Amino acid sequence: MQKGEEAKLKLTADAISKLGSLADFKYHKMSSEAVVKHFNSDSSAGLSQKEAKIRGERDGLNELDKEEETSLWDRIKE
């Protein structure tokens, strides 16, 4: 397995470990309206600052982990 593939595999494993269960991995199959309703949000107004802060503290920030960059030398070696 190449270095870049190992990093992607690790990121995937980390993301899966953060799921409470596989049942949590369902929102991509739902309509956007159903997801908004499920999370008690509003698609045009979004969350209030207070609610966003509460959810951010409870659930973590809505951001992706930065992917490790492959150096030019490693890309040339591959």
PyMOL commands that set and color helices and strands:
alter all, ss='L'
color gray80, all
select helices_A, chain A and resi 3-18+22-24+27-29+32-38+49-59+72-77
alter helices_A, ss='H'
color red, helices_A
deselect
rebuild
show_as cartoon
